[in-house]
Amino acid sequence: MTISVTRVPTLSASRYLQQLAKHWSHKMEVVFTLEEGTITFPNGSRLEMRAASETLDIVLHVPEDGDTARMREVVSSHLDRFAFREAPLTFDWRDG
């Protein structure tokens, strides 16, 4: 499993977490609260999010045979879509 992490600066972390979770809940396994969310993708990847007061902390798990760059882009582009008022958000992806 490849792990990627990023801390996205935003004052709307909880709102974006909830929007993304609700958006993907009709296609994927999703569990979320106001502060935390986990989304399990059909390809075996898993997205974990935690909303803080000034950041959205993200951990992305991608299977070894998966396309990590593509999954990072999927997550980033969807969050940017919900954050259109302040997009583009800053995603400084690092290997975890």
TORGU-405447 format. One line per field, with one value per residue: residue number from 1; residue in one letter; x, y, z of N, C-alpha, C, O in turn. Coordinates in pm, whole numbers, plus 50000, padded with zeros to 5 digits. Atoms other than C-alpha are relative to their C-alpha. Example, Ala and Ser with C-alpha at 12.3 -4.5 7.8 and 13.67 -1.06 7.14 Angstrom:
BEGIN
num	1|2 .
residuo	A|S .
nu	50089|49918 .
nv	49881|49881 .
nw	50000|49994 .
cau	51230|51367 .
cav	49550|49894 .
caw	50780|50714 .
cu	50090|49923 .
cv	50120|50109 .
cw	50000|50073 .
ou	50194|49974 .
ov	50118|50220 .
ow	50066|50090 .
This chain:
BEGIN
num	1|2|3|4|5|6|7|8|9|10|11|12|13|14|15|16|17|18|19|20|21|22|23|24|25|26|27|28|29|30|31|32|33|34|35|36|37|38|39|40|41|42|43|44|45|46|47|48|49|50|51|52|53|54|55|56|57|58|59|60|61|62|63|64|65|66|67|68|69|70|71|72|73|74|75|76|77|78|79|80|81|82|83|84|85|86|87|88|89|90|91|92|93|94|95|96 .
residuo	M|T|I|S|V|T|R|V|P|T|L|S|A|S|R|Y|L|Q|Q|L|A|K|H|W|S|H|K|M|E|V|V|F|T|L|E|E|G|T|I|T|F|P|N|G|S|R|L|E|M|R|A|A|S|E|T|L|D|I|V|L|H|V|P|E|D|G|D|T|A|R|M|R|E|V|V|S|S|H|L|D|R|F|A|F|R|E|A|P|L|T|F|D|W|R|D|G .
nu	50085|49930|50070|49974|50060|49995|50074|50055|50045|50134|50086|50125|49964|50113|50097|49949|50001|50138|50044|49934|50055|50136|49990|49955|50072|50086|49916|49897|50024|49964|50035|49948|50058|49959|49855|49922|50068|49926|50062|49934|50023|50010|49868|49927|49942|50076|49974|50035|49994|50026|50018|49957|50053|49936|49947|50060|49890|50040|49912|50049|49938|50022|49934|49871|50020|50085|49940|50003|50011|50138|50087|49975|50067|50144|50035|49974|50092|50134|50002|49995|50133|50084|49939|49987|49983|49861|49914|49960|49944|49860|49977|49857|49998|49873|50010|50017 .
nv	49882|49873|49901|49859|49911|49857|49911|49896|49883|49950|49978|50071|50142|50087|49990|50072|50142|50049|49996|50108|50126|50014|50013|50135|50103|50081|50091|50064|50015|49873|49978|49868|49912|49863|49985|50107|50077|50104|50041|50117|50004|50136|50052|50037|49881|49948|49860|49962|49855|49946|49855|49919|49865|49927|50092|50130|50096|50109|50116|50079|50132|50054|50131|49998|50005|49887|49878|49902|49865|49984|49990|49868|49903|50017|49938|49856|49933|49998|49902|49867|49971|49957|49880|49907|49862|49978|50086|50137|50030|50041|50141|50030|50146|50063|50142|50019 .
nw	50000|50006|49919|50030|49901|50026|49909|50087|49923|50028|49884|50029|50008|49969|50109|50118|49964|50009|50140|50074|49952|50053|50145|50036|49924|50086|50079|49919|49856|49938|49859|49965|49900|50030|49986|50063|50102|50070|50125|50057|50145|50057|50039|49880|49935|49887|49969|49863|49984|49866|50006|49886|50014|50111|50101|50027|50005|50088|50017|50112|50011|50134|50013|50071|50145|50037|50056|49892|50056|50046|49883|49942|50087|49982|49871|50009|50091|49940|49892|50062|50053|49889|49942|50112|49953|49961|50082|49969|49868|50003|49969|49998|49977|49961|49971|49856 .
cau	50000|50132|50045|50021|49956|49875|49755|49528|49498|49130|48885|48610|48758|48450|48223|48449|48489|48111|48050|48305|48173|47812|47914|48085|47842|47626|47922|48149|48160|48160|48162|48184|48115|48168|48536|48640|48562|48673|48597|48678|48713|48623|48991|49093|49216|49107|49082|49091|49015|49024|48891|49071|48996|49242|49330|49191|49434|49426|49577|49538|49610|49655|49725|50074|49937|49733|49802|49890|49932|49588|49422|49589|49451|49100|49092|49246|49021|48703|48794|48883|48541|48371|48607|48539|48528|48887|49022|49272|49348|49709|49790|50148|50133|50409|50477|50366 .
cav	50000|50344|50624|50992|51273|51641|51924|52161|52512|52616|52757|52542|52197|52042|52169|52030|51697|51659|51766|51519|51239|51301|51333|50994|50816|50696|50517|50414|50307|50628|50697|51054|51298|51674|51618|51293|51092|50774|50686|50343|50332|50031|50001|49933|50287|50456|50827|50946|51308|51506|51861|52100|52468|52583|52269|51959|51676|51398|51049|50855|50481|50334|49964|49887|49815|50141|50478|50705|51017|50966|50912|51226|51420|51275|51384|51727|51810|51711|51917|52215|52188|52217|52496|52706|53026|52977|52735|52629|52481|52400|52029|51953|51574|51379|51012|50889 .
caw	50000|49905|50147|50054|50300|50267|50489|50298|50444|50460|50709|50553|50613|50771|50494|50218|50400|50424|50063|49928|50146|50041|49676|49672|49906|49617|49452|49738|50099|50301|50676|50805|51085|51097|51183|51015|50707|50533|50172|50030|49651|49435|49330|49691|49766|50088|50164|50526|50609|50931|50957|51189|51240|50970|50773|50610|50679|50421|50413|50089|50076|49727|49655|49524|49177|49176|49016|49308|49094|48942|49282|49418|49121|49165|49531|49462|49168|49351|49657|49436|49274|49614|49719|49410|49617|49734|49472|49386|49725|49812|49801|49903|49864|50038|50067|50407 .
cu	50089|49917|50047|49930|50011|49917|49958|49953|49862|49925|49867|50020|49882|49897|50047|50004|49860|49950|50060|49943|49860|50002|50034|49920|49909|50079|50092|49957|50053|49951|50055|49921|50038|50152|50083|49919|50094|49919|50081|49959|49990|50135|50086|50069|49909|50045|49954|50018|49969|49996|50046|49949|50058|50057|49909|50118|49952|50107|49935|50079|49965|50072|50127|49985|49914|50080|49988|49982|49856|49905|50019|49924|49848|49955|50015|49896|49858|49992|50005|49863|49906|50049|50013|50021|50146|50099|50095|50056|50145|50012|50149|50014|50140|49975|49996|50062 .
cv	50123|50103|50139|50084|50145|50073|50120|50118|50047|50020|49925|49849|49907|50001|49920|49849|49943|49998|49886|49865|49976|49976|49857|49890|49913|49898|49914|49985|50124|50002|50137|50065|50142|50016|49898|49927|49899|49958|49885|49989|49856|49939|49962|50116|50045|50143|50027|50150|50038|50152|50063|50142|50075|49910|49879|49905|49875|49893|49914|49871|49944|49865|50011|50001|50116|50118|50111|50141|50028|50016|50134|50107|49992|50071|50152|50071|50005|50102|50142|50039|50049|50130|50110|50145|50030|49914|50085|49989|49955|49855|49974|49852|49952|49852|49982|49874 .
cw	50000|50077|49961|50104|49952|50105|49917|50085|49953|50130|49985|49992|50025|49887|49878|50025|49981|49855|49920|50041|49944|49850|49960|50069|49913|49917|50085|50145|50069|50144|50036|50112|49957|49997|49924|49895|49937|49878|49943|49854|49951|49962|50121|50070|50112|50030|50142|50012|50144|49989|50131|49975|49880|49892|49982|49981|49926|49998|49892|49990|49862|49992|49915|49849|49950|49948|50104|49948|49956|50118|50071|49921|50016|50129|49991|49913|50056|50114|49944|49944|50111|50062|49896|50043|50038|49921|49917|50141|49983|50048|49988|50036|50034|50019|50151|50039 .
ou	50182|49795|50167|49818|50105|49822|50042|49861|49843|49943|49782|49950|49861|49844|49969|49974|49843|49883|49990|49918|49829|49924|49978|49942|49874|50019|50133|49856|50172|49837|50173|49805|50091|50204|50199|49797|50214|49799|50202|49840|50047|50148|50202|50126|49789|50165|49840|50121|49890|50091|50000|49884|49992|50120|49832|50192|49845|50226|49819|50202|49847|50188|50139|50065|49876|50203|49886|49904|49804|49816|49922|49862|49781|49857|49924|49843|49788|49893|49938|49826|49829|49971|50107|50082|50189|50218|50063|50129|50187|49981|50203|50050|50237|49864|50073|50060 .
ov	50133|50110|50166|50052|50182|50018|50199|50102|50077|49944|49930|49781|49813|49896|49846|49771|49838|49904|49821|49779|49866|49896|49803|49772|49802|49809|49806|50041|50156|49964|50165|50033|50162|50104|49924|49918|49921|49931|49897|49976|49766|49816|49925|50099|50016|50171|49999|50204|49974|50215|50027|50168|50161|49958|49842|49915|49821|49922|49874|49873|49935|49855|50099|50063|50117|50120|50180|50218|50137|50102|50194|50196|50095|50145|50226|50175|50105|50174|50230|50156|50142|50204|50189|50223|50145|49912|50199|50077|49917|49822|49972|49816|49990|49809|50045|49837 .
ow	50080|50060|49952|50145|49881|50159|49874|50166|49835|50226|50074|49917|49949|49850|49818|49935|49919|49814|49842|49957|49898|49798|49865|50041|49953|49856|50043|50189|50060|50173|50012|50136|49848|49929|49893|49904|49926|49888|49926|49822|50014|49960|50105|50178|50113|50038|50177|49972|50212|49942|50239|49874|49823|49798|50070|49883|49956|49987|49905|49976|49826|50031|49830|49779|49833|49956|50110|50004|49980|50114|50118|49979|50018|50128|50030|49952|50039|50124|49996|49950|50091|50122|49901|49970|50030|49951|49883|50188|49873|50162|49877|50148|49970|50050|50224|50156 .
